[in-house]
Amino acid sequence: MTKQFFHNFLLISLVAFLIFPQGVLAEITLSQEDTHNLLNAVQQGLMDEWIDLTTSPSFAEPEKQAALFLIRNAIQNKELEYILQELPLQALSNLVKITTFLLGHPEAGAFLERLEKESVEKAIEIAIDWLLQNEVKVASGSLTYSFTSYKGNLQESFFYYSLAYKYLINEYGEITIEFYSPEEIEPQGSTARAMWMKESYWEFADWQAQGNEKLGPFIVRIRGRVVKTDLGGYKWDKTLSAEVTFSEPIPEFPGGKPLTFWERMKQELIRSIVEKILPVPFELVEFFQSKLIGSVEPLEQTITEKEKSPDVEQETEPEGANELKSGEETKTEPQDKTKPTLQEIQELLDDIAERIDVISQETNELVGEEKPSTPEESEEEQEETTEEEIEEESEEEKEPEEKEEEKMVTICQRIPEDYPLRNKVIINEIAWMGTVNSANDEWIELKNISNEPINLSGWQLLDKDQQIRIIFVQEDFPHSSFGSFYLLERTDDDSVPNITADLIYTGGLSNTNEALYLFDENCQLQDEVVANPNWPNGNSGSKRTMERKSNLEWQTSAYIGGTPKGENSSGYIVIPSSYTPPPSPSYPKIFISEVRISPITERFVELYNPNNYTVDLTGWYIQRKIGDGSPSSFVSSPNFEGKIIGPLDYFLVAHSSSTIASSADILLNLTLTSNNTLLLKNPKKEIVDEINWEEIEEGLSYGRHWDETANNYLDEWEIQTPTPKTKNSQPPAEESQEEKQEEAPTLEVIINEIAWIGTRANSFDEWIELYNNTTSTIELAGWRLVSSDGEPDISFSTSTAATTTIPAQGFYLIERTDDDSISDIPADWVGIFGNGLKNNPNCEILFLYDQNNKLIDQTVCFENGDWPAGKASPDYITMERIKSNEL
């Protein structure tokens, strides 16, 4: 390392340290731990409420679902940076803006305009004072997320976040978080799994069908109330609210793209250099401050000039005029203890230079870089190699090869700014207290939480003082599947009887003031657990282990000795003898009083409050089942936020295009078909009421029977004349036997062939063919083709079809999404099929109605629910009609 390079490097390092505003924002900033835990709460909330959020009207556009999908996965990836230490005015103004959202501040606009008119220094001072007055703490940082896009391309995405938190009372607080995506992104496909989360969907097919290829820059805004847990984490007090916008400008943030892991490590090493060289003599500090602007001159020359004339500024002499010559003596005046001599400064700089050389070499070895050769080094610097150093090098060459190999392994170090990723392997269970047989029978269990085989070669598991130093050398994680375990036992394989250890280690865990760190082959922190001073959980007396819950928090195992190589327990709960549990909130009875499913635009669901008081419906929701399937979201809880139902009154959820929309309390595009079940649930997720039906005749409804004597609804259901928001009417008059006969299809036009399996090119390339059974041309305008599960629901009109006529004994081709399903035949109608034609066994049936809603044709299904014909992958054989005059 040349001295000139060293002078430049030291100057830059000291400048950064001297002008950096250390601690100036401490009073308004959230700690890194709280920021980390609040982001975890956001990820958990998005996971819990995914279905309700993405099926709500505010997320009808698939690109908004995709944005939320990316942010959730980025938080889960936990590759985050905390960058509030250096906060420019624009970023601070943005934090003030989201704080006004949090507080509902009436003068927010005027306040932000005031900031823009002030100088940078004054504006920052005003903003900080404003946040202090409102008792709001803020944080800002970035997330990075690497993934493979739907096109198979590697995406290195990054997102900034701004967070405002206001403490309320009793560990409750309000938060607003904004995530900013500044660049276009090529998104993932429709599903992705992060850790053990359930599969989550977004409408990728619809998004792609609209001709989209990338997501533009966007902002995701999350708001809600949280409560701090006993373990320091956060959970939502009520359902979070989320919104996505692609129209607002993205604010600028400091530092460009977030640093990679290795860049952060180098940054940390450079920071450690500054810490090692302090305290710096005051006179030397003055010198560096005076040189913040301008070129860097030789240090010896500048200091000599300052000693000659400390008070009068001198003109710069020609280069080399004041260089110190070898052998010359420098006369100095008596000096204070705080003022360094030239010799002391030079010795200090030489010492620092040696330290920088050592740390630079270690950094290069750590990241796998070779130290570059420097043939241009001066002869003077080459001669500085002493005979003693040459002897040491020759002795090192004589050491055994085993020690050379051992030096190749660099022991990983915990870097303060790094948080564990927890996206591959986690520390899942720890018997830090030993077992009932011996306190020395300690064991540690790892768990694979990814969907991929994990190569543990080069990974390290270390404790706080490195008494435990495990460097994995075996190739693969056993069984290498999602949820598999890896057991490490201390000293021998007797710590856990009857279960074979995957690895035996030495060293013991302390019961207090201890830690475990798990690093991957790149020394990236994958997981950690800290006893500060005590372990988070586990019981030394009963020998119950410490184990992970599904949300990654720790709990004490319900079983003595834990669950080595098995799924963790539900947790051990201690109930004191004097403990009286608080009363659980109770919710009143609310009825589903009436349902109408056709025509589509007149669908509604009516609720009735039989109580003599008003009921708050916040947190309530309705789910829908098709046949014996699983419940899915129908009317999500955000739609009921702030809604009430009066005493002995009705509440109406109607189709957004309904003729009764003006009297409805909630308007949605409802999906209701035959063979459905509706479940009304309260905020405790209890089923309050349930209704199911098989068929409801067109134009009629299905409702509870009103008992005039009891002046209330009975638990009896009947076909009725629709009466939205009024007392149910009596059922229609009894039909004659002839009228009760099931309507038979007339078969003028038949559903002739169906590619419910798609094509070999793409399973989404579904198509349907109609056939005119008559000798006359038939006009299809006003006709409708609808599935039993509501999707597809096709209405034929001149505005939606290339043609609405089907020639005599001719065909009519319907293709999903685009005209590429059958490449060589033009489609007569192209459009969205919704969730498409299922491969069953849900007994999906297609119905063809004319303009008078008369049944023309329908398909059938087998008793087991399968389509009656056609084969899926790899054959891709369509289902076709054998006889045109039979079902």
N, C-alpha and C positions, 0 to 999 in steps of 0.2 A: 504494500500500500504506500503510495507516494505521500509526502508531507503536504503537497498542495491539495491533493484529493482529501486528505484528512482535515485540513483547515476548512475546506468548503463544507464537508459533511458535518463537522462540529458546529459551524456557524448556523447551518440550516436547522440542526437539531435544537440548538439553544434558542434560536429565534422562535421556533414552534413552541418551545416550553415557556419562554418568557412572555409571549403575547397571548397564549392560550387562556381563555377566561375560565380557569378551573374553579368550580363550585359556585359560579355566579347564578346558575339556575337551580341550585339544589333545593330551594324552598318550594319550588313549583313543580318539580319533576317527580314522577313515580319511580320507585326503585326498579331495577332490572327484574328482580324476582316478581314483584307485583305485576309488571307489564307482561312478563312471561305467563303468569297464572291467569291474567285476564284474557290473553289471547287463547289460552287453552280452553277457557270457559266459552269463548266465541265458537271455537271449533266443536266443542261438545254440544252447544246449543244448536248449531247448524245440523249436526248429525241427528239429534233428537227430533228436530222439527222439520227435517228435510222434505217429507211428503207434504205436510201442511203448507210450507212456504212455497214450494215449486208448483203446487197445484192451485195457488191463489191467483186472482185476476192480475195482480201486480207483476206476476212472473209468467204471464201468458206467452211473452216473446221468448223463444228458446235461447237467444243470445244472453238474456239476463240469467237464465238458469245456468248457462255455461260459465258466466263470470263468477257466480256464487260457488259453483263447483270448483273452479280453479283456486279461489281464495281459501275455501275450506281445506283443500288438499295441500296448499302452500303452508298453512298454519300447521297442519298435521306433520309436514315434513320437518318443521322446527329448524330450518336453516335460516335463522334470523339474526339481525344486527340491531343494536340499540345505539342510535346515532344522535340523541338529543344533546350530547355534550357540546356540539358545535351547531348552534341554531341561527340561521340567517333570518332576516326580517320577514321574508315571504313565508317561510315555514312557520315562524312564530305567529304571524298574522292568520295563517290557516288554522292553527290550533285555537286561536281566539275565536275564529269563525265557528268551528265545531263546538266550542264551549257555549257559544250563544244558542246553538241548537239544544244543547244539554239543559241550559238554564231557561230557555224561552225568553231571552233578554229582549225587552221592548225597544231598546235603543241600539241594537247591534249594528245596523247600517251606518248610523252616524258615527259610532265609535270606530268602525273600520275605516271610514273616510278620514277621520282625524289622524289615524296611524299613517295613512298614505301621504299626508301633508307634512309630517314631521321628518326630521333628519333620521338616519338609520339608528344612531345611538339613542336619540330621544324616543323614537318609536318603540325600540326594544324595552327601554326603561318603563314607558307608559304601559306597554302590554304586560310586562311582568307584574307591575303594581296592580293592574286590573285583575289578573288571575289570582294574586294574593288576596285581594279584597273579597273576591267571590269564593275563596277557599276551594279552588279547583287545582288539581294536579294533572299534569300532562305528560305524554310520552310520544316519541316519534322514532321510527326505525324502518327496517326493510325486511322483506322475506324473499328468499330465492327458492325456485322450484324447477327441477329438471324432470322432464317426462318425454315420452314418445307420442307425437301427434297422431291424428287419425290417418295422416299420409305416411306415417313411419319415419318422420323426421324428428331429430332430437331438438327439443325446445329448452333453452336456458332462459326462463322467465324470472322477472323480479318485480316486486310490488312494494311500494312505500305505504306506511300506515301512520296515521295521527290519531291519538287517543286522548280523551278528556274524561276525568273521573272526579265526581263530587261526593264526598262522604256525607251521609245523611245522619243516621243514628243506629245504634245497636248492630254494628257491622254491615249495615245496608248502605248501598251507594248507587248512584246513577252514572251510566257510562254512555258515551257516544264514540264510535270508532269509524274512521274512514280509511278504506284501502284504495290505493291509486295504482292503476296499471297504465304506464305511460307509452307503451309500444304495442304494435299489432302482435297478436298471438295466433298461432295455428293450434287449435284446441285438441284435447283428447276426444276419444269416441264417447259413446253414450254411457258407459259404465266405467268405474274404476274402484279398486278396493284399497283403502289405506288402513293398515294394521288390521284389527279385527272388526272394522266397521262393516255394517251391512252394505250390500251393493246399492248404490244410489244412481238414479237415472236423470238425464236431461234429454230434451227432445232433439237429439242430434240429427235424426233422419229428416225432420221437418226443417231444421236449420240448413242442412245441406241441400235439401230440395229447393230452397229459396235462392240457390246459386251462390251461397256464401262460402268463402274459403278461410277467412281469418276474422278474429274478433278485433274490433278497433279499441283504442284507449277507453278505459271506463273507470268509474268510481263505485265502490260498494260501501254503503253506509249502514251500520249496525247500531241499534239503540236499545236500551232497556235498563232494568234494575237488577243488581246482583247483590249477593250476600256472601260475606267472607266465611269460610269454613274453619273448623278448629285446627286443621292442618295447614292453614295459610292459603289455600286455593280459593276459587270463587265458583259460585253456581248461580243460575238465573232464578230470581224470585218469581218471575212470571215469564211467559213466552217472549222471546226476543222479537224485535221487528227488524226487517231488512229491506233495503231498496237498492236498485242498481240504476245508474244513469250512464249513457254514452254521450250525452250532449254537453255536459259541463266541462270547462277547461281543467286540465291536470296541473296542479301547482308544481313549481320546481323545487327540488330538494338538493341538499349539499352532497358533494362527493361523487356524482355520477352513479354508475352501477355499483351495487354492493360488492364488497371484497370477497374473494374466494377464501377457503380455509387456509391455504398456504400464504396468501397475501396477509391475512390477519395474523398468522404466526410470525411472519417477518416484521410486521408492524409492531407486534408485542416485543420482539427482540430489540428493535430499534428503541422502543420506549424504555426498555430496561437499561440501555446504554446511558440515556439521559439521567435515569435514577442513580446509576453507579457513579457518574462524574460529579454529582451535586454533593455538598454545597460548593458552588463556584465562587472564588474570590470576587468581592464587589467590584474592584477595578476592572477585572476581566469581563464581568457582566456589562459594565459601562461601555467597554470597547465593542462588544457585540451589538449592543443597542445602537451605538453610534453608526454602525455599519449596516443597518437594516436596508438602506437604499444605496446602490452603487456597487462597484466591483469589489471583489475580495482581494486585498493586497497581502503580500507576505506578512505574516504575523510579527516577525522580528522587527521589520522596518517600521510598522505602524506603532508598536509599543515604544521603540526608540524615539520616534517623533513626539509621542505624548510625554515622555520623560523630559525631553529637551524643553518643551514649551507647553505645560499643562493647561494654561489659561488662554493663550493666543493661538488662533487658527493659523497654521502655516501653509504656504503654497506647496503643492506636491512637487518634490524634486525628481530629477530624472531617475528612471528605473535602475536600481542597483546602487544608487548613490550612498545609501545608508546601510548597506548590507554589512553584517558583522563578519569580520575576517578571522580566519583561523589563527589562534595565538594571541589576538588582541585582547587587552583587558578593558572591561567596561567599568567606568567609575559611576558609582551610585551614591546618592545622598542617603542619610539615615532614614529609615522608613518605618511606618506604623506596622503593627502586626497584621493588620487587615490588608495591607498593600503588598502584593507579591512582587518579588524580584523577577527579572527576566529569566534567570536560571530556574527559579521555582515554577514559573509558568511553563517553560520548555519541558521540565521534568514531568509536570502534570500532563501536558499534551502527549509526551512520549508514552506515558503510562496508559492514557486513554487509547492511544493508537494501538498499543499491544492488545488491549481488551477488545477493541473493534475487530482486529484481525482474528482473534480466537472465536468470537461470536459469529463473525461472517463465515468462517470455515465450518462451524457447527451447523449454521443455517443451510449452507450448501450441501453438507452431508445429509441433513434431515430431509431435504426435498429432492435428493438424488442428483444434485448437480455436481459437476467436477469443478474444482477450483481452476479458473483460467490461468494459463501461463502468462507471464509478463516479461517477455524478452527485453522490453525496453527499460527495465528497471536500471537505475544508475549503478555504476560500479561501487559507489560508496555504500549503497544499501545492501548490495550483495556481500560486501566485506563484513557486514554486521553479524553474519552467522558465525558464532563462536565455535571454538574447538569442542567445548562442552556439549553444544547442541549436536555436533556431528557424531560425538561418541554416543549420545543418547539415541540417535537415529540408528546407529549400527547395532546397539543393544536391542532395540525394538525389532530389528529384522531377524534377530536370533530367537525371539520368543516363539513358542510352539504355534503351529497353525491353528490349533483349537482356540487360542486366545485371540488370534486375528479374526476368526469367524465370530467370536463372541462380541468383538468390538463392532461388527457390522450391525448388530441389533441395537437400535436406539430406543431407550426406555421413554415412553410417552410421558408428557407432562400436562397437567390440568391448566388450561389457559383461562383466566377469569372471564373473558368476554364470550366464551363458548358455552352454549347450552346443549345438553344431549339431544341427538336427533331422534332416538327411539323409533326408528322406522325399519329396522332389520332384526336386531336381537336385543332383548332387554334382560336385566336382572329381575327374575320373576319371583323368587322365593329365597329366603336366607334363614338358616338355623344358626344365628349368631350366638345363641345361648347353649348350643349343643343339644343333647338329647337326654332322656330320662336315665339312660345307661351311663353317660359321661358328658361332662361339660365340654370335653375336648372333641366330642364327635360332631364337629361343625360341618355344615355342607351348604353349598350354593347351587341354585338352579337357574339356568338360562332358558329363554324361550324364543323360538323363531316366530316372529310376528309378520314376516313378509310372505309373499306368494312365490318366492324363488328359493332355489338351493343356495345356502350360504357357505362360502369357503372361509373357514376361520383361520386359515394359515396366516400368521403375522399379527393376529389380533392379540390384545393384552388385557389382562384383568389384574388390577393393582389395588392394594389397600392404601390407607393414608400415608403410612410410614414405609411402604413397600416391603413389609415383612412377608406379605403375599405378593409374589411377582410371577404371574403365569403368562407365558408366551406360547400361544397355541401353534402347534406345528402340524397337526393332522389336517387332512384335506377338506373334509366336508362336515357340515352339521348333520348329526344323525337323523335319518329319515327326511331331512331337508324339506319338510312340508310345513304349511301354515299350522302353527300351534304345536310343533314338536318341541321336545325338551332336551336339555343337556345338563347332566348331573356331575358336579365336582365335589369330591369328598376329601376331607382332611386326613393326611397321614396314611390311611389305608382304606380298604373297601368295606369296613365294618361299621361306618358311621350310620348308614341306612341299611338295616338287615334286609335280605331277600331282594334287594334292588341293586343291579350292577352299576357301578359308577362309570362315567365316560372318561373321567380324568381324576387322578390322585394328585393333591398338591400339599405343600408344606406351608407352615406359618399359621398364626391364629388371629381371630378377630377380637378386638377389645370390645367390652360391653358399653363403653362410653368413649366419646371423642375419637370416633373412627369414621372411615369412609371407604367406599368401594367405587372404582372407576373402570368402565369397560370401554376400550378404544378399538377401532378397526385397524386394518393394515396400514392406513394412512395417518394414524394417530388422531383421527377425528373422534371426538367423544360421542359414543353411542348411548351410554346410560351411566347414571351415577346414583348413589344413595349415601346420605351423610347422617351420622349420629352427632348431633350438636346440641347439648353434650350426649343426649340419649338417642337410641334408635327410634325412628318414628313409631314403630309398633313391634309386636312380639312380646312374649312374657317369659322371663328367666325362671320364675318359680314353677309354672305349670309346663314349661318347655313347649309352648305354642309358638310356631314360627311366625316370621313376618312375611306377608305375601302381598302380591299386587291385586288390586281390583281392576275391573274392566276399563275404568277411566284413568288408570295408571297411578292412582293414589294407593297408599299402603294401608293394610289392615292386619289385625292379629288373626291367625288361622283359627277356625272353629274346632280343629282337631289337634290333639296333643301329638307332637311330632310332625305336623304339617302334612303336605301332599306331594312328596317327591316324585317327579316324573308323572304327575297327574294334574288335572284341572284344579285350580284353587277353590277353596271353600267359599261359602257366602259370608264368612266373617264371624268372629266371636263377639257377642254382645253381653256386656255385664250390666245387669239391672239391679241397682241397690234395693235393699229390702224396703226402704222408706220412699222409694221412687214412685211417684204417681204420674203416669204419662199425661201430657196435655190433651184436652179433648180434641179429637179430630174434627175438622170442619165438616158440617153436614150440609147437604144440598137438597132442596125440595123436589117434589115430584113434578115433572113437566111431561105432558103427553105429546106424542106425534098423533095429531087428530085427523089428518086427511092428506092424501097423496094423489096427484094426477100425473100420468106419464105420456099422454098424447092428446092432441098433436104436439110436436116437439116444442113449438114456441109457446104453448100454453101449460107447460109442465110447472108444477109447484109442489112444495111441501109445507104443510101448516102445523104449527105447534100451538098448544093450549095450556094456559096456566090455571089449574083448578084451585089455587090457593087464594086467600083473601088479602094477599100482600104482593107488592112488586118484587120480581126476581131479576137480579143482575145476571145476564148471560155471558159475561166476560169469562173466557176460558172454556166455555162449552164448545162442542163440535159434533158433527154428524159424519158417520162412516157408512160406506156402501159395500155390500157383498153381491157377487153374481153366483147364483147357485150355492154350492158348498165351498166356494173359494174363500180366500182370506180377505179381511176387511181392507179397504183402501179409502183414502180421503175423499169426502164428498163435499161437505161444507167445513172448511178448516177453522180453527179457533180464532185466527186474526179477523175473520169476517164477523165474529160475534163480539169483538172488542168494543166495550162501551155500550153495548146493546142491552135493553131491558124489555121485559114483558110484564104488562100490568096485571093486576088481580082480575081473575076470571076473564082474561083477554087472550087474544090470538097474536101470533107472530108468523109472518109469511116470508118464505124463501121462494122466489119466482124466477122464471126465465127472463133474461134481460130484454127480450123482444116481446114479452107478454102484453096482452091488452090490459092486464091488471098491474102493470109495473109501477104505476103511480102510488098504489096502496101497499106495495111490498116493502119489507124491512131490509131485505138483502136481495140483490139482483146478481145472478150468475148464469152462465151457459150450462144448464143442468143436463146431466146424462142419466136417464132413467129408462129402463126397459123391463120386459117381462122377466119373471123368475129372479127378482131382486129382493134384498133385505136392507133395511135402514136401521142403524144403531145410533141412538142419541146418547151422548156421554157427557158427564159433568167434568169439572176440572180435576177431579180425583181419578179420572179415566174409568169411572164406574158406568155400567150400562143403566141408564135411567128408563129408557123405553125402547121397544123394538117392534118393527113391523115387517112382514114379508108377504109377497103375493106371487101368483103365477101369471095370470093374465088379467088385464084391466081393459075393458072394451073402449074403443075410440070414443072420445067425447065425454066419458064418465070418469068418476074418481073412486078411490077406495078409502073409506073412512070409518071411524069409530061410530058405534050406534049411540045416539043421544036418547037417554031415558028421561022422559018428561016427569015421571014420578020422583025419581032420585034427583032430578035437575042436575044431571052430570053425565059424563061419558062413561060407558061401560067398556069392559075389555072384550068387546065383540066387534068384528069388522064386517063390512058389507059394501057391495057396489052401490054407489050413490050418484046423485046429480051434483056436480061441483059447486061448492059454496065457500070460496076462499074468504077467510076472516069473518065468517058468520057461522051460526050454529048449523051443524050438519042436517041435511034433509033426510026424509024417509027414502028408502030404496025405491027404484022405479018399479012400476007394476010388473007382476009376474009375466014372463013371456010364455007364449004358447010353445008346445013341444016342437012345432015346425020351426019357430023362431030360434029355439035353442040349438037347432042342428048346426054343427060347425060349418063355417063358411068354407066352401071348397074352391080351390084355385080354378080359374076359367081357362088358363093355358093358351090364351091368344098369343102371348109372347112368353117364351120360356127362358130360364137360366140354363144355358146349353153346355157351357164348359167353364171350369174354374181352375186357375193356377194358384191354389192357396199356398203352395210351397215356394212360390217364386220361380226363379230360373237358376240354371247352373252359374250364370254370370253373377247373379245377386239375388239373395233370398227376399229382398224388398221389391223385386220386379214382379209384383202380383198383377194378374189381369183376370177379367170376367167377360164372357161372351154371351150375348142374348141372341135369340133366334125367333123370327116372325113365323108363327105356325099357320098363318092365314094366307089367302091369295090376294090380299089388299095391303097397300102401304099403311103403316100405323104411325101416328104422330105421338112422340113420347113426351112432349112438353107438359110439365105438371106431374109426370110420373115420378116415383120415388123407389130407390133400391136401398134397403136398410138392413143392418145386421141385428141379431137378437141382443148383442151387447152394446148396441148403439153406434158402433164404428166398424165399417164405413156407414155413412148416412148420405146418400147421393140423391140430389134433386136435379132432374133434367130440365134445362131451359136453354133458350138460344144464347143467353149470356154466358153460360158455363160449358157449352158443348159445341163442337165443330158442326154437328148436325143433330137434329132431334127427330129425324124420321128414320124408320127402319123399313126397307123395301119388302115387298111380298116374298115370303120364303127366303129372306135375306138375313144377314148377320149384323150385329152392332157390337163394337169392341170398346171395352172400358179398361184403361191402364192406370196404374197407381203412380202418382207423383209427376212423371214425365212420359214422353212418347218413345222411350228407349227400352221398355220392357220387351216389346217385340220389334226388333230393329227394322224389319223389312215390310211391315204392315202398318199403315197410319191408323192411329186410334180415332174413334168417333167422340170419345169423352176422356179427358185427362184431369186428374185431381187428387186431392188428399184422401187417403183411406183411414186417417186417424191412427189407431194402434194396429191397423191392418187385419188381415185374415189370420186368426190364430191356427196353429197346427193341432188345436184341440188337445186333450179330451174334454173341452168345456162345452161341447155340443153347440157350437156356433151355427146359427141358421140364418140364411138370407131370405128376405121377403121382397117381392116385387109388387108395388101397388100402382094403380092407374090414377088419373087426375081426380077421380071421385073417391079415392081411398079404398077402392075395391081390390081385393087380393087377386092377383093375376097368376102368380107362381111363387113357390118357395122350395128351398132345399130341405133335406132331412139329415139326421145323424143316427149312428148306431146307439144301442143301449149303453155302451161304455163311453159314449160321448164323442167318438171319433167320426171324422168325415167318412162317408160310405165308400169313397174311392180316392185314388191318387196316392203317390208315394213321395216321401220327403227325400232328403239327402241320403245316398248319393245319386238316386235314380231321377228325381225331379219329374215325376209323371203326373200330368194333370188329371182332374176329375171331369168326366164328360157324361152327357145324357145318352142313354141307350135308345129310348123311345121318346119322341117329342110329345106324345099325348099321355104320358104317365109320369107320376111324381118319382 
